[in-house]
Amino acid sequence: MPLDGQQQIYGAQHPPNLRIIKELKSNPTSSNSNTFNPHGQPGTVVKAFRDFEKKTIDAWDIDEDDFNFNPAEPFPISIVDSEEVAKKIIKTHKENQEKLQSSPTLVKPVSKTYTGPGKALRQEITESVNQVTNRTNKLKLTSLSSSDKQVKNREPSNTRQNNTQINQNQPLEQKEPPKQVRYQPYISKDTDEDLSRIEKFKQILDSDQINLSELEKISWKGIPRMYRAICWKLLSDYLPLKKELQNKTIEQKRNSYWESVTECYSQNFLDLHHETLRQILNDIPRMNPLIPIFQNDTVQNIFQRVLYVWAVRHPGSGYVQGINDLLTPFFVVFLSEFIDIQNYTEIQVKDIEKLSQEILQQLEADCYWCMAKLLDRIQENYIFSQPGIQKKIIALEELMKRIDRALYQHLKKNNIEFIQFAFRWMNNLLMREIPLSCTVRLWDTYHAEPFGFSDFHLYVCAAFLCRYSKNLIEEKDFQGLMLLLQNLPTRNLKANDIALLTAEAYKLQVMFANSPSHTSTNNL
């Protein structure tokens, strides 16, 4: 239970207190336990935020009213028109794929029958894992709330029908997709510079001993889609740089993961970590509710096992709401090794169902290890009291004083505390703020930065806030500012916008990272 004057924050295992934040800013070396008075009354900021919460719904929450629809109600769509549009899309997609496959320098063939290492062990434990999955599914039915069930039972086809209904007023000839892929700047008809970058990636990855510094340097500006999965595994330190060791290493890692699955889903562990599993089962159906693939049972079972095993293996932090989002980019990127994905938000459920059990097991193990590597780098964000997030919020506030004084004063004038909006920016690495395709592009840079997910993310958040400075200053009251901060207009962001964002963040890092006194209030 939060103490008096302490506001619950969505996604926090141990929600910070505004009084602690202020004490840390005034005296960073002091102990929280010595400066916090539990009998103090809530201040103006806390009262204002509580009044705001009573009038608004946080952007994180999924209200069940959002999903009240009548499946039997017909959509005003012509069947003939729908069939014609579908034929055109299929024809165009087929032509594009034939062009891509005809160019060996642009497309790396995907093996549909890839067997990979570790087959014997995974075949032995498949039956036991399936039995455990059946047991946890029974637990799922009893633990999900009514709103969770409503999201869970939502048919993916309804989402596509809704999209079609929104666009039906457009002429048919405008619905045909463009020849170039929107989120794939390095494939199809690109510039000579892009083609040379692809060739450079190919040369680096084909080397017997991969040059990590060169790979980081070229990956900073974005990784071509066909090389993204292997590059993320290398940059995450999941795969060794020496090529002859890669198969053996990945076999050992995958086998080790499935041994952990068998152990963690034993009855003793399930009894001990029942509450953790229940929380994971509650959160997974709420994850990316508007992307059909994440409402699929196979995908949700993968996420359930990965998150549960990680939580059991890391008792110091355990499972915290928001960690489930950090698994999403790894899943869609590693999935692209086995199926052709042009848009991460439009992956077809039927494509997942075509994959063999062995491929799904390899995908799951790879996701687990790379997510674990990521969380190791930002471990302070998820341990008791989440000190890593608190420090970054204080640093962000001090940074904004220096780089955008007008916006900082405007937020303070309207009783806006940085913790009220920046907490989830730090907790989820901006995943709740920007589209999934932009998150994947941003993570290209984060993987290429030595401390991308920890230190560099702070400067990305600062550049992100500055991007919407003008919009925020136009809002004149607390409620308007909070609504905008929780729903920034980022829906139309593209990869080029992320490139500009990371460039601005790099400038801030160069200016302030090695000169902490620049952000000190003593210099104001």
JOJO-V255111 format. One line per field, one symbol per residue. burial: b if it has 16 or more other ideal C-beta (glycine too) atoms within 10 Angstrom, else e. A space follows every 10 residues. Layout:
BEGIN
burial=???
END
This chain:
BEGIN
burial=eeeebbbebe bbbebbbbbb bebbeeeeee ebeeeeeeee ebeebbebbe ebeeeeeebe ebeeeeeeee eeeeeeeeee eeeebeeeee eeeeebeeeb eeeeebbbee eeeeebbbee bbeebeeebe ebbeebeeeb eebbeebbeb bbebebeebe beeeeeeeee eeeeeeeeee bebbbbbeeb eeebeebbee bbebeeeeeb eeeebbebbb ebbbbbbbbb bbbbbbebbe eeeeebeeeb bebbbebbeb beebbeeebb eebeebbbbb bbbbbbbbbe bbbbbeeebb bbbbbbbbbb bbebeebbbb bbbbbbbbbb bbbbbbbbee bbebbebebe ebeebeebbb bbbbbbbbbb bbbbbebbeb bbbebbebbb bbbbbbbbbb bbbbeebbeb beebbbbbbb bbbbbbbbbb bbbbbbbbbb bbbbbbbbbe ebbbebbbbb bbbbbbbebe ebeebeebee bbbbbbebeb eebebeebbe bbebbbebbe ebeeeeeebe eeee
END
